[in-house]
Amino acid sequence: MNASQFKQLRKKMEMSQVELAQHLGVSRVAVYYWEHGKRGIDKVLELAMSYLAEHTVTATTKRRSQR
């Protein structure tokens, strides 16, 4: 996962940098650095993002279909 993909995934989950940081247990600055390629994205973070995205996008889709 590169910086652009990381940012796209966050936006797909409809989360701000602050919200994502809270879910991952990191600072907003860390999320900013990952999104701008200032820090590498390791496999553990990539797996956490994938897991979070799967569950967040599923929940968002369910809420929308119930409207």
JOJO-V481619 format. One record per backbone hydrogen bond with DSSP energy under -0.5 kcal/mol. CO is the residue of the C=O (numbers start at 1). NH is the residue of the N-H. E is the energy in kcal/mol with one decimal. If there is no record, write none. Layout:
co: (CO	CO)
nh: (NH	NH)
e: (E	E)
This chain:
co: (2	3	4	5	6	7	8	9	10	11	16	17	18	19	20	21	21	27	28	29	30	31	32	33	33	34	40	42	43	44	45	46	47	48	49	50	51	52	53	54	55	56	57	58	59	60	61	62	64)
nh: (6	7	8	9	10	11	12	13	15	14	20	21	22	23	24	25	26	31	32	33	34	35	36	38	39	37	42	46	47	48	49	50	51	52	53	54	55	56	57	58	59	60	61	62	63	64	65	66	67)
e: (-2.3	-2.2	-2.5	-2.4	-2.0	-2.3	-2.4	-1.7	-1.8	-1.4	-2.4	-2.5	-2.2	-2.1	-2.2	-1.2	-2.4	-1.4	-2.4	-2.7	-2.4	-2.5	-1.6	-2.5	-1.0	-1.1	-0.7	-2.3	-2.6	-2.3	-2.8	-2.2	-2.5	-2.7	-2.9	-2.4	-2.0	-2.7	-2.8	-1.4	-1.7	-2.5	-2.4	-2.1	-2.2	-2.2	-2.0	-1.1	-1.0)
